[in-house]
Amino acid sequence: IEKMPMGMHTVISEGGSNLSGGQRQRLLIARALVNKPKIILMDEATSALDNRTQEIVTDSLEQLHATRIVIAHRLSTIRNADRIYVLEAGRIVQTGTFAQLSQEEGLFARLVARQLD
């Protein structure tokens, strides 16, 4: 908000069409967190953020005392998750921590290998 042309007084069009995808996502995340919910559901909530901003948001979310349910394709988003469920064709095919799933043969290890290339 501080980096916007008029800061807090910047006029945002209906639907936020004058904002970038990353700006919209950051505002929506802030809006979701302002009331300090006990459960947060995030479906690709950081997909439009650059890696550095996504890291800042993820680190900030980890400081909250809330249960987070995160749907993500970007593996860095779920690296510190307590439990990961891997879905394929609508079915759970693997479950475990990032470290456990990375060592098992399966879809998760293939995704890790693909994103690290």
Backbone as XML, in Angstrom:
<?xml version="1.0"?>
<chain id="A" units="angstrom">
  <residue number="1" name="ILE">
    <atom name="N" x="0.841" y="-1.188" z="0.000"/>
    <atom name="CA" x="0.000" y="0.000" z="0.000"/>
    <atom name="C" x="0.877" y="1.239" z="0.000"/>
  </residue>
  <residue number="2" name="GLU">
    <atom name="N" x="1.939" y="1.222" z="0.829"/>
    <atom name="CA" x="2.823" y="2.384" z="0.903"/>
    <atom name="C" x="3.499" y="2.680" z="-0.427"/>
  </residue>
  <residue number="3" name="LYS">
    <atom name="N" x="3.711" y="1.679" z="-1.271"/>
    <atom name="CA" x="4.387" y="1.868" z="-2.550"/>
    <atom name="C" x="3.444" y="2.308" z="-3.664"/>
  </residue>
  <residue number="4" name="MET">
    <atom name="N" x="2.141" y="2.343" z="-3.400"/>
    <atom name="CA" x="1.184" y="2.774" z="-4.414"/>
    <atom name="C" x="1.328" y="4.280" z="-4.627"/>
  </residue>
  <residue number="5" name="PRO">
    <atom name="N" x="0.911" y="4.787" z="-5.797"/>
    <atom name="CA" x="1.119" y="6.199" z="-6.126"/>
    <atom name="C" x="0.630" y="7.178" z="-5.057"/>
  </residue>
  <residue number="6" name="MET">
    <atom name="N" x="-0.516" y="6.899" z="-4.457"/>
    <atom name="CA" x="-1.062" y="7.803" z="-3.445"/>
    <atom name="C" x="-1.174" y="7.105" z="-2.090"/>
  </residue>
  <residue number="7" name="GLY">
    <atom name="N" x="-0.386" y="6.044" z="-1.901"/>
    <atom name="CA" x="-0.405" y="5.331" z="-0.633"/>
    <atom name="C" x="-1.798" y="4.848" z="-0.275"/>
  </residue>
  <residue number="8" name="MET">
    <atom name="N" x="-2.202" y="5.115" z="0.968"/>
    <atom name="CA" x="-3.524" y="4.695" z="1.460"/>
    <atom name="C" x="-4.671" y="5.354" z="0.705"/>
  </residue>
  <residue number="9" name="HIS">
    <atom name="N" x="-4.384" y="6.433" z="-0.013"/>
    <atom name="CA" x="-5.435" y="7.185" z="-0.698"/>
    <atom name="C" x="-5.555" y="6.807" z="-2.176"/>
  </residue>
  <residue number="10" name="THR">
    <atom name="N" x="-4.825" y="5.796" z="-2.599"/>
    <atom name="CA" x="-4.910" y="5.336" z="-3.979"/>
    <atom name="C" x="-6.302" y="4.776" z="-4.232"/>
  </residue>
  <residue number="11" name="VAL">
    <atom name="N" x="-6.912" y="5.222" z="-5.320"/>
    <atom name="CA" x="-8.246" y="4.736" z="-5.687"/>
    <atom name="C" x="-8.072" y="3.405" z="-6.413"/>
  </residue>
  <residue number="12" name="ILE">
    <atom name="N" x="-8.762" y="2.399" z="-5.915"/>
    <atom name="CA" x="-8.716" y="1.073" z="-6.525"/>
    <atom name="C" x="-10.043" y="0.837" z="-7.223"/>
  </residue>
  <residue number="13" name="SER">
    <atom name="N" x="-9.960" y="0.494" z="-8.508"/>
    <atom name="CA" x="-11.185" y="0.285" z="-9.275"/>
    <atom name="C" x="-11.912" y="-0.957" z="-8.784"/>
  </residue>
  <residue number="14" name="GLU">
    <atom name="N" x="-13.193" y="-1.032" z="-9.136"/>
    <atom name="CA" x="-13.987" y="-2.196" z="-8.741"/>
    <atom name="C" x="-13.345" y="-3.457" z="-9.308"/>
  </residue>
  <residue number="15" name="GLY">
    <atom name="N" x="-13.166" y="-4.442" z="-8.481"/>
    <atom name="CA" x="-12.521" y="-5.679" z="-8.905"/>
    <atom name="C" x="-11.007" y="-5.581" z="-8.943"/>
  </residue>
  <residue number="16" name="GLY">
    <atom name="N" x="-10.472" y="-4.405" z="-8.625"/>
    <atom name="CA" x="-9.021" y="-4.231" z="-8.586"/>
    <atom name="C" x="-8.342" y="-4.328" z="-9.933"/>
  </residue>
  <residue number="17" name="SER">
    <atom name="N" x="-9.051" y="-3.929" z="-11.005"/>
    <atom name="CA" x="-8.481" y="-4.072" z="-12.347"/>
    <atom name="C" x="-7.265" y="-3.177" z="-12.579"/>
  </residue>
  <residue number="18" name="ASN">
    <atom name="N" x="-7.069" y="-2.163" z="-11.738"/>
    <atom name="CA" x="-5.888" y="-1.312" z="-11.890"/>
    <atom name="C" x="-4.723" y="-1.782" z="-11.014"/>
  </residue>
  <residue number="19" name="LEU">
    <atom name="N" x="-4.838" y="-2.993" z="-10.476"/>
    <atom name="CA" x="-3.766" y="-3.582" z="-9.678"/>
    <atom name="C" x="-3.159" y="-4.765" z="-10.426"/>
  </residue>
  <residue number="20" name="SER">
    <atom name="N" x="-1.909" y="-5.057" z="-10.148"/>
    <atom name="CA" x="-1.293" y="-6.259" z="-10.720"/>
    <atom name="C" x="-1.839" y="-7.480" z="-9.984"/>
  </residue>
  <residue number="21" name="GLY">
    <atom name="N" x="-1.617" y="-8.645" z="-10.544"/>
    <atom name="CA" x="-2.060" y="-9.874" z="-9.882"/>
    <atom name="C" x="-1.430" y="-10.026" z="-8.509"/>
  </residue>
  <residue number="22" name="GLY">
    <atom name="N" x="-0.149" y="-9.696" z="-8.401"/>
    <atom name="CA" x="0.544" y="-9.785" z="-7.119"/>
    <atom name="C" x="0.004" y="-8.804" z="-6.097"/>
  </residue>
  <residue number="23" name="GLN">
    <atom name="N" x="-0.308" y="-7.574" z="-6.546"/>
    <atom name="CA" x="-0.883" y="-6.578" z="-5.630"/>
    <atom name="C" x="-2.241" y="-7.039" z="-5.122"/>
  </residue>
  <residue number="24" name="ARG">
    <atom name="N" x="-3.060" y="-7.574" z="-6.030"/>
    <atom name="CA" x="-4.382" y="-8.083" z="-5.626"/>
    <atom name="C" x="-4.229" y="-9.200" z="-4.601"/>
  </residue>
  <residue number="25" name="GLN">
    <atom name="N" x="-3.308" y="-10.128" z="-4.864"/>
    <atom name="CA" x="-3.122" y="-11.236" z="-3.925"/>
    <atom name="C" x="-2.660" y="-10.739" z="-2.563"/>
  </residue>
  <residue number="26" name="ARG">
    <atom name="N" x="-1.731" y="-9.792" z="-2.523"/>
    <atom name="CA" x="-1.253" y="-9.283" z="-1.231"/>
    <atom name="C" x="-2.377" y="-8.603" z="-0.464"/>
  </residue>
  <residue number="27" name="LEU">
    <atom name="N" x="-3.216" y="-7.828" z="-1.156"/>
    <atom name="CA" x="-4.346" y="-7.168" z="-0.485"/>
    <atom name="C" x="-5.365" y="-8.188" z="0.022"/>
  </residue>
  <residue number="28" name="LEU">
    <atom name="N" x="-5.637" y="-9.215" z="-0.775"/>
    <atom name="CA" x="-6.589" y="-10.247" z="-0.347"/>
    <atom name="C" x="-6.058" y="-11.028" z="0.854"/>
  </residue>
  <residue number="29" name="ILE">
    <atom name="N" x="-4.761" y="-11.309" z="0.866"/>
    <atom name="CA" x="-4.168" y="-12.004" z="2.012"/>
    <atom name="C" x="-4.278" y="-11.130" z="3.256"/>
  </residue>
  <residue number="30" name="ALA">
    <atom name="N" x="-3.937" y="-9.843" z="3.115"/>
    <atom name="CA" x="-4.033" y="-8.918" z="4.260"/>
    <atom name="C" x="-5.465" y="-8.851" z="4.767"/>
  </residue>
  <residue number="31" name="ARG">
    <atom name="N" x="-6.408" y="-8.780" z="3.849"/>
    <atom name="CA" x="-7.828" y="-8.713" z="4.231"/>
    <atom name="C" x="-8.256" y="-9.975" z="4.980"/>
  </residue>
  <residue number="32" name="ALA">
    <atom name="N" x="-7.758" y="-11.129" z="4.527"/>
    <atom name="CA" x="-8.115" y="-12.400" z="5.169"/>
    <atom name="C" x="-7.516" y="-12.519" z="6.569"/>
  </residue>
  <residue number="33" name="LEU">
    <atom name="N" x="-6.391" y="-11.864" z="6.800"/>
    <atom name="CA" x="-5.679" y="-12.029" z="8.071"/>
    <atom name="C" x="-5.975" y="-10.954" z="9.101"/>
  </residue>
  <residue number="34" name="VAL">
    <atom name="N" x="-6.603" y="-9.864" z="8.686"/>
    <atom name="CA" x="-6.779" y="-8.717" z="9.584"/>
    <atom name="C" x="-7.545" y="-9.079" z="10.859"/>
  </residue>
  <residue number="35" name="ASN">
    <atom name="N" x="-8.473" y="-10.006" z="10.785"/>
    <atom name="CA" x="-9.258" y="-10.396" z="11.965"/>
    <atom name="C" x="-8.651" y="-11.571" z="12.725"/>
  </residue>
  <residue number="36" name="LYS">
    <atom name="N" x="-7.428" y="-11.951" z="12.375"/>
    <atom name="CA" x="-6.697" y="-13.033" z="13.044"/>
    <atom name="C" x="-7.536" y="-14.314" z="13.164"/>
  </residue>
  <residue number="37" name="PRO">
    <atom name="N" x="-7.888" y="-14.909" z="12.015"/>
    <atom name="CA" x="-8.713" y="-16.124" z="12.053"/>
    <atom name="C" x="-7.954" y="-17.295" z="12.662"/>
  </residue>
  <residue number="38" name="LYS">
    <atom name="N" x="-8.709" y="-18.276" z="13.143"/>
    <atom name="CA" x="-8.103" y="-19.479" z="13.721"/>
    <atom name="C" x="-7.783" y="-20.509" z="12.645"/>
  </residue>
  <residue number="39" name="ILE">
    <atom name="N" x="-8.516" y="-20.438" z="11.522"/>
    <atom name="CA" x="-8.284" y="-21.336" z="10.391"/>
    <atom name="C" x="-8.193" y="-20.482" z="9.133"/>
  </residue>
  <residue number="40" name="ILE">
    <atom name="N" x="-7.176" y="-20.749" z="8.327"/>
    <atom name="CA" x="-6.981" y="-20.015" z="7.078"/>
    <atom name="C" x="-6.933" y="-21.036" z="5.949"/>
  </residue>
  <residue number="41" name="LEU">
    <atom name="N" x="-7.759" y="-20.852" z="4.924"/>
    <atom name="CA" x="-7.749" y="-21.704" z="3.738"/>
    <atom name="C" x="-7.184" y="-20.879" z="2.587"/>
  </residue>
  <residue number="42" name="MET">
    <atom name="N" x="-6.088" y="-21.345" z="2.013"/>
    <atom name="CA" x="-5.430" y="-20.599" z="0.940"/>
    <atom name="C" x="-5.291" y="-21.500" z="-0.281"/>
  </residue>
  <residue number="43" name="ASP">
    <atom name="N" x="-5.956" y="-21.126" z="-1.362"/>
    <atom name="CA" x="-5.917" y="-21.888" z="-2.606"/>
    <atom name="C" x="-5.070" y="-21.120" z="-3.611"/>
  </residue>
  <residue number="44" name="GLU">
    <atom name="N" x="-3.822" y="-21.539" z="-3.786"/>
    <atom name="CA" x="-2.880" y="-20.869" z="-4.690"/>
    <atom name="C" x="-2.789" y="-19.373" z="-4.376"/>
  </residue>
  <residue number="45" name="ALA">
    <atom name="N" x="-2.810" y="-19.037" z="-3.103"/>
    <atom name="CA" x="-2.876" y="-17.640" z="-2.662"/>
    <atom name="C" x="-1.636" y="-16.830" z="-2.985"/>
  </residue>
  <residue number="46" name="THR">
    <atom name="N" x="-0.515" y="-17.471" z="-3.264"/>
    <atom name="CA" x="0.704" y="-16.720" z="-3.562"/>
    <atom name="C" x="1.202" y="-16.978" z="-4.983"/>
  </residue>
  <residue number="47" name="SER">
    <atom name="N" x="0.352" y="-17.516" z="-5.837"/>
    <atom name="CA" x="0.783" y="-17.914" z="-7.182"/>
    <atom name="C" x="1.241" y="-16.744" z="-8.049"/>
  </residue>
  <residue number="48" name="ALA">
    <atom name="N" x="0.727" y="-15.535" z="-7.819"/>
    <atom name="CA" x="1.101" y="-14.375" z="-8.638"/>
    <atom name="C" x="2.215" y="-13.546" z="-7.998"/>
  </residue>
  <residue number="49" name="LEU">
    <atom name="N" x="2.746" y="-14.006" z="-6.877"/>
    <atom name="CA" x="3.800" y="-13.259" z="-6.193"/>
    <atom name="C" x="5.169" y="-13.714" z="-6.679"/>
  </residue>
  <residue number="50" name="ASP">
    <atom name="N" x="6.117" y="-12.775" z="-6.704"/>
    <atom name="CA" x="7.485" y="-13.165" z="-7.026"/>
    <atom name="C" x="8.031" y="-13.986" z="-5.854"/>
  </residue>
  <residue number="51" name="ASN">
    <atom name="N" x="9.127" y="-14.667" z="-6.080"/>
    <atom name="CA" x="9.659" y="-15.584" z="-5.062"/>
    <atom name="C" x="9.976" y="-14.889" z="-3.746"/>
  </residue>
  <residue number="52" name="ARG">
    <atom name="N" x="10.559" y="-13.699" z="-3.797"/>
    <atom name="CA" x="10.932" y="-12.986" z="-2.564"/>
    <atom name="C" x="9.687" y="-12.595" z="-1.766"/>
  </residue>
  <residue number="53" name="THR">
    <atom name="N" x="8.672" y="-12.038" z="-2.435"/>
    <atom name="CA" x="7.442" y="-11.634" z="-1.751"/>
    <atom name="C" x="6.718" y="-12.854" z="-1.206"/>
  </residue>
  <residue number="54" name="GLN">
    <atom name="N" x="6.711" y="-13.940" z="-1.970"/>
    <atom name="CA" x="6.075" y="-15.177" z="-1.512"/>
    <atom name="C" x="6.761" y="-15.681" z="-0.250"/>
  </residue>
  <residue number="55" name="GLU">
    <atom name="N" x="8.070" y="-15.574" z="-0.198"/>
    <atom name="CA" x="8.819" y="-16.000" z="0.991"/>
    <atom name="C" x="8.455" y="-15.141" z="2.204"/>
  </residue>
  <residue number="56" name="ILE">
    <atom name="N" x="8.321" y="-13.833" z="2.001"/>
    <atom name="CA" x="7.943" y="-12.924" z="3.090"/>
    <atom name="C" x="6.550" y="-13.273" z="3.604"/>
  </residue>
  <residue number="57" name="VAL">
    <atom name="N" x="5.610" y="-13.488" z="2.682"/>
    <atom name="CA" x="4.232" y="-13.825" z="3.063"/>
    <atom name="C" x="4.208" y="-15.159" z="3.810"/>
  </residue>
  <residue number="58" name="THR">
    <atom name="N" x="4.915" y="-16.156" z="3.295"/>
    <atom name="CA" x="4.950" y="-17.472" z="3.939"/>
    <atom name="C" x="5.545" y="-17.378" z="5.337"/>
  </residue>
  <residue number="59" name="ASP">
    <atom name="N" x="6.654" y="-16.653" z="5.473"/>
    <atom name="CA" x="7.275" y="-16.481" z="6.796"/>
    <atom name="C" x="6.323" y="-15.788" z="7.766"/>
  </residue>
  <residue number="60" name="SER">
    <atom name="N" x="5.605" y="-14.779" z="7.277"/>
    <atom name="CA" x="4.645" y="-14.060" z="8.127"/>
    <atom name="C" x="3.503" y="-14.969" z="8.555"/>
  </residue>
  <residue number="61" name="LEU">
    <atom name="N" x="3.012" y="-15.782" z="7.631"/>
    <atom name="CA" x="1.920" y="-16.702" z="7.949"/>
    <atom name="C" x="2.349" y="-17.732" z="8.984"/>
  </residue>
  <residue number="62" name="GLU">
    <atom name="N" x="3.607" y="-18.131" z="8.956"/>
    <atom name="CA" x="4.092" y="-19.111" z="9.925"/>
    <atom name="C" x="4.123" y="-18.543" z="11.340"/>
  </residue>
  <residue number="63" name="GLN">
    <atom name="N" x="4.135" y="-17.228" z="11.468"/>
    <atom name="CA" x="4.145" y="-16.592" z="12.785"/>
    <atom name="C" x="2.750" y="-16.553" z="13.419"/>
  </residue>
  <residue number="64" name="LEU">
    <atom name="N" x="1.717" y="-16.749" z="12.594"/>
    <atom name="CA" x="0.346" y="-16.720" z="13.105"/>
    <atom name="C" x="0.051" y="-17.983" z="13.901"/>
  </residue>
  <residue number="65" name="HIS">
    <atom name="N" x="-0.768" y="-17.842" z="14.884"/>
    <atom name="CA" x="-1.229" y="-19.006" z="15.642"/>
    <atom name="C" x="-2.562" y="-19.434" z="15.043"/>
  </residue>
  <residue number="66" name="ALA">
    <atom name="N" x="-2.471" y="-20.039" z="13.849"/>
    <atom name="CA" x="-3.678" y="-20.435" z="13.132"/>
    <atom name="C" x="-3.400" y="-21.724" z="12.368"/>
  </residue>
  <residue number="67" name="THR">
    <atom name="N" x="-4.442" y="-22.495" z="12.169"/>
    <atom name="CA" x="-4.354" y="-23.668" z="11.316"/>
    <atom name="C" x="-4.431" y="-23.188" z="9.881"/>
  </residue>
  <residue number="68" name="ARG">
    <atom name="N" x="-3.481" y="-23.614" z="9.060"/>
    <atom name="CA" x="-3.471" y="-23.212" z="7.658"/>
    <atom name="C" x="-3.669" y="-24.431" z="6.778"/>
  </residue>
  <residue number="69" name="ILE">
    <atom name="N" x="-4.614" y="-24.343" z="5.882"/>
    <atom name="CA" x="-4.822" y="-25.364" z="4.864"/>
    <atom name="C" x="-4.419" y="-24.697" z="3.559"/>
  </residue>
  <residue number="70" name="VAL">
    <atom name="N" x="-3.380" y="-25.228" z="2.923"/>
    <atom name="CA" x="-2.792" y="-24.573" z="1.759"/>
    <atom name="C" x="-2.862" y="-25.498" z="0.557"/>
  </residue>
  <residue number="71" name="ILE">
    <atom name="N" x="-3.411" y="-24.988" z="-0.528"/>
    <atom name="CA" x="-3.418" y="-25.701" z="-1.801"/>
    <atom name="C" x="-2.376" y="-24.999" z="-2.660"/>
  </residue>
  <residue number="72" name="ALA">
    <atom name="N" x="-1.371" y="-25.747" z="-3.121"/>
    <atom name="CA" x="-0.264" y="-25.096" z="-3.822"/>
    <atom name="C" x="0.400" y="-26.029" z="-4.821"/>
  </residue>
  <residue number="73" name="HIS">
    <atom name="N" x="0.925" y="-25.424" z="-5.871"/>
    <atom name="CA" x="1.775" y="-26.138" z="-6.813"/>
    <atom name="C" x="3.238" y="-25.754" z="-6.589"/>
  </residue>
  <residue number="74" name="ARG">
    <atom name="N" x="3.460" y="-24.564" z="-6.048"/>
    <atom name="CA" x="4.819" y="-24.099" z="-5.772"/>
    <atom name="C" x="5.282" y="-24.768" z="-4.480"/>
  </residue>
  <residue number="75" name="LEU">
    <atom name="N" x="6.266" y="-25.643" z="-4.591"/>
    <atom name="CA" x="6.682" y="-26.457" z="-3.450"/>
    <atom name="C" x="7.258" y="-25.640" z="-2.304"/>
  </residue>
  <residue number="76" name="SER">
    <atom name="N" x="7.854" y="-24.494" z="-2.591"/>
    <atom name="CA" x="8.405" y="-23.665" z="-1.511"/>
    <atom name="C" x="7.308" y="-23.187" z="-0.567"/>
  </residue>
  <residue number="77" name="THR">
    <atom name="N" x="6.080" y="-23.133" z="-1.056"/>
    <atom name="CA" x="4.949" y="-22.706" z="-0.235"/>
    <atom name="C" x="4.642" y="-23.714" z="0.872"/>
  </residue>
  <residue number="78" name="ILE">
    <atom name="N" x="4.929" y="-24.981" z="0.626"/>
    <atom name="CA" x="4.552" y="-26.037" z="1.574"/>
    <atom name="C" x="5.747" y="-26.717" z="2.237"/>
  </residue>
  <residue number="79" name="ARG">
    <atom name="N" x="6.928" y="-26.186" z="2.022"/>
    <atom name="CA" x="8.157" y="-26.817" z="2.539"/>
    <atom name="C" x="8.090" y="-27.082" z="4.046"/>
  </residue>
  <residue number="80" name="ASN">
    <atom name="N" x="7.501" y="-26.174" z="4.818"/>
    <atom name="CA" x="7.460" y="-26.317" z="6.278"/>
    <atom name="C" x="6.120" y="-26.830" z="6.807"/>
  </residue>
  <residue number="81" name="ALA">
    <atom name="N" x="5.298" y="-27.372" z="5.920"/>
    <atom name="CA" x="3.987" y="-27.881" z="6.346"/>
    <atom name="C" x="4.146" y="-29.068" z="7.295"/>
  </residue>
  <residue number="82" name="ASP">
    <atom name="N" x="3.263" y="-29.142" z="8.284"/>
    <atom name="CA" x="3.267" y="-30.282" z="9.212"/>
    <atom name="C" x="2.890" y="-31.578" z="8.504"/>
  </residue>
  <residue number="83" name="ARG">
    <atom name="N" x="1.974" y="-31.489" z="7.555"/>
    <atom name="CA" x="1.510" y="-32.663" z="6.828"/>
    <atom name="C" x="1.118" y="-32.216" z="5.424"/>
  </residue>
  <residue number="84" name="ILE">
    <atom name="N" x="1.516" y="-33.018" z="4.452"/>
    <atom name="CA" x="1.214" y="-32.743" z="3.048"/>
    <atom name="C" x="0.397" y="-33.911" z="2.505"/>
  </residue>
  <residue number="85" name="TYR">
    <atom name="N" x="-0.662" y="-33.582" z="1.797"/>
    <atom name="CA" x="-1.475" y="-34.580" z="1.104"/>
    <atom name="C" x="-1.278" y="-34.348" z="-0.390"/>
  </residue>
  <residue number="86" name="VAL">
    <atom name="N" x="-0.855" y="-35.365" z="-1.101"/>
    <atom name="CA" x="-0.622" y="-35.270" z="-2.536"/>
    <atom name="C" x="-1.832" y="-35.861" z="-3.243"/>
  </residue>
  <residue number="87" name="LEU">
    <atom name="N" x="-2.455" y="-35.053" z="-4.103"/>
    <atom name="CA" x="-3.641" y="-35.494" z="-4.834"/>
    <atom name="C" x="-3.288" y="-35.769" z="-6.289"/>
  </residue>
  <residue number="88" name="GLU">
    <atom name="N" x="-3.869" y="-36.818" z="-6.815"/>
    <atom name="CA" x="-3.746" y="-37.125" z="-8.232"/>
    <atom name="C" x="-5.095" y="-37.644" z="-8.696"/>
  </residue>
  <residue number="89" name="ALA">
    <atom name="N" x="-5.653" y="-37.001" z="-9.706"/>
    <atom name="CA" x="-6.972" y="-37.372" z="-10.230"/>
    <atom name="C" x="-8.023" y="-37.381" z="-9.125"/>
  </residue>
  <residue number="90" name="GLY">
    <atom name="N" x="-7.916" y="-36.423" z="-8.195"/>
    <atom name="CA" x="-8.912" y="-36.282" z="-7.138"/>
    <atom name="C" x="-8.762" y="-37.247" z="-5.973"/>
  </residue>
  <residue number="91" name="ARG">
    <atom name="N" x="-7.697" y="-38.038" z="-5.960"/>
    <atom name="CA" x="-7.478" y="-39.004" z="-4.882"/>
    <atom name="C" x="-6.165" y="-38.713" z="-4.160"/>
  </residue>
  <residue number="92" name="ILE">
    <atom name="N" x="-6.155" y="-38.966" z="-2.853"/>
    <atom name="CA" x="-4.924" y="-38.824" z="-2.079"/>
    <atom name="C" x="-4.029" y="-40.019" z="-2.403"/>
  </residue>
  <residue number="93" name="VAL">
    <atom name="N" x="-2.843" y="-39.731" z="-2.952"/>
    <atom name="CA" x="-1.929" y="-40.814" z="-3.327"/>
    <atom name="C" x="-0.706" y="-40.884" z="-2.409"/>
  </residue>
  <residue number="94" name="GLN">
    <atom name="N" x="-0.442" y="-39.821" z="-1.661"/>
    <atom name="CA" x="0.676" y="-39.810" z="-0.716"/>
    <atom name="C" x="0.359" y="-38.847" z="0.417"/>
  </residue>
  <residue number="95" name="THR">
    <atom name="N" x="0.944" y="-39.099" z="1.574"/>
    <atom name="CA" x="0.820" y="-38.179" z="2.698"/>
    <atom name="C" x="2.090" y="-38.275" z="3.541"/>
  </residue>
  <residue number="96" name="GLY">
    <atom name="N" x="2.499" y="-37.138" z="4.087"/>
    <atom name="CA" x="3.694" y="-37.108" z="4.922"/>
    <atom name="C" x="4.258" y="-35.706" z="4.996"/>
  </residue>
  <residue number="97" name="THR">
    <atom name="N" x="5.462" y="-35.591" z="5.519"/>
    <atom name="CA" x="6.139" y="-34.291" z="5.561"/>
    <atom name="C" x="6.883" y="-34.088" z="4.243"/>
  </residue>
  <residue number="98" name="PHE">
    <atom name="N" x="7.373" y="-32.889" z="4.045"/>
    <atom name="CA" x="8.135" y="-32.581" z="2.838"/>
    <atom name="C" x="9.332" y="-33.529" z="2.717"/>
  </residue>
  <residue number="99" name="ALA">
    <atom name="N" x="10.073" y="-33.683" z="3.816"/>
    <atom name="CA" x="11.262" y="-34.544" z="3.800"/>
    <atom name="C" x="10.899" y="-35.997" z="3.498"/>
  </residue>
  <residue number="100" name="GLN">
    <atom name="N" x="9.846" y="-36.495" z="4.140"/>
    <atom name="CA" x="9.429" y="-37.888" z="3.916"/>
    <atom name="C" x="9.027" y="-38.112" z="2.464"/>
  </residue>
  <residue number="101" name="LEU">
    <atom name="N" x="8.181" y="-37.222" z="1.950"/>
    <atom name="CA" x="7.664" y="-37.392" z="0.592"/>
    <atom name="C" x="8.749" y="-37.209" z="-0.460"/>
  </residue>
  <residue number="102" name="SER">
    <atom name="N" x="9.733" y="-36.377" z="-0.171"/>
    <atom name="CA" x="10.838" y="-36.164" z="-1.112"/>
    <atom name="C" x="11.678" y="-37.424" z="-1.273"/>
  </residue>
  <residue number="103" name="GLN">
    <atom name="N" x="11.731" y="-38.249" z="-0.231"/>
    <atom name="CA" x="12.543" y="-39.467" z="-0.244"/>
    <atom name="C" x="11.795" y="-40.679" z="-0.797"/>
  </residue>
  <residue number="104" name="GLU">
    <atom name="N" x="10.455" y="-40.610" z="-0.818"/>
    <atom name="CA" x="9.644" y="-41.727" z="-1.326"/>
    <atom name="C" x="9.546" y="-41.654" z="-2.843"/>
  </residue>
  <residue number="105" name="GLU">
    <atom name="N" x="9.468" y="-42.823" z="-3.470"/>
    <atom name="CA" x="9.149" y="-42.833" z="-4.893"/>
    <atom name="C" x="7.701" y="-42.410" z="-5.042"/>
  </residue>
  <residue number="106" name="GLY">
    <atom name="N" x="7.425" y="-41.599" z="-6.028"/>
    <atom name="CA" x="6.044" y="-41.208" z="-6.263"/>
    <atom name="C" x="5.928" y="-39.831" z="-6.876"/>
  </residue>
  <residue number="107" name="LEU">
    <atom name="N" x="4.703" y="-39.379" z="-6.979"/>
    <atom name="CA" x="4.395" y="-38.111" z="-7.627"/>
    <atom name="C" x="5.113" y="-36.942" z="-6.970"/>
  </residue>
  <residue number="108" name="PHE">
    <atom name="N" x="5.127" y="-36.883" z="-5.650"/>
    <atom name="CA" x="5.738" y="-35.748" z="-4.962"/>
    <atom name="C" x="7.224" y="-35.641" z="-5.301"/>
  </residue>
  <residue number="109" name="ALA">
    <atom name="N" x="7.943" y="-36.744" z="-5.237"/>
    <atom name="CA" x="9.377" y="-36.730" z="-5.556"/>
    <atom name="C" x="9.605" y="-36.292" z="-6.998"/>
  </residue>
  <residue number="110" name="ARG">
    <atom name="N" x="8.712" y="-36.687" z="-7.909"/>
    <atom name="CA" x="8.841" y="-36.253" z="-9.305"/>
    <atom name="C" x="8.605" y="-34.749" z="-9.421"/>
  </residue>
  <residue number="111" name="LEU">
    <atom name="N" x="7.629" y="-34.227" z="-8.666"/>
    <atom name="CA" x="7.385" y="-32.780" z="-8.673"/>
    <atom name="C" x="8.587" y="-32.022" z="-8.121"/>
  </residue>
  <residue number="112" name="VAL">
    <atom name="N" x="9.169" y="-32.532" z="-7.046"/>
    <atom name="CA" x="10.360" y="-31.897" z="-6.464"/>
    <atom name="C" x="11.484" y="-31.879" z="-7.491"/>
  </residue>
  <residue number="113" name="ALA">
    <atom name="N" x="11.737" y="-33.009" z="-8.135"/>
    <atom name="CA" x="12.806" y="-33.091" z="-9.136"/>
    <atom name="C" x="12.555" y="-32.123" z="-10.288"/>
  </residue>
  <residue number="114" name="ARG">
    <atom name="N" x="11.313" y="-32.010" z="-10.724"/>
    <atom name="CA" x="10.965" y="-31.122" z="-11.831"/>
    <atom name="C" x="11.163" y="-29.662" z="-11.446"/>
  </residue>
  <residue number="115" name="GLN">
    <atom name="N" x="10.778" y="-29.267" z="-10.232"/>
    <atom name="CA" x="10.900" y="-27.866" z="-9.833"/>
    <atom name="C" x="12.338" y="-27.491" z="-9.507"/>
  </residue>
  <residue number="116" name="LEU">
    <atom name="N" x="13.170" y="-28.461" z="-9.168"/>
    <atom name="CA" x="14.563" y="-28.158" z="-8.855"/>
    <atom name="C" x="15.440" y="-28.114" z="-10.098"/>
  </residue>
  <residue number="117" name="ASP">
    <atom name="N" x="14.940" y="-28.625" z="-11.221"/>
    <atom name="CA" x="15.715" y="-28.586" z="-12.482"/>
    <atom name="C" x="15.815" y="-27.181" z="-13.016"/>
  </residue>
</chain>
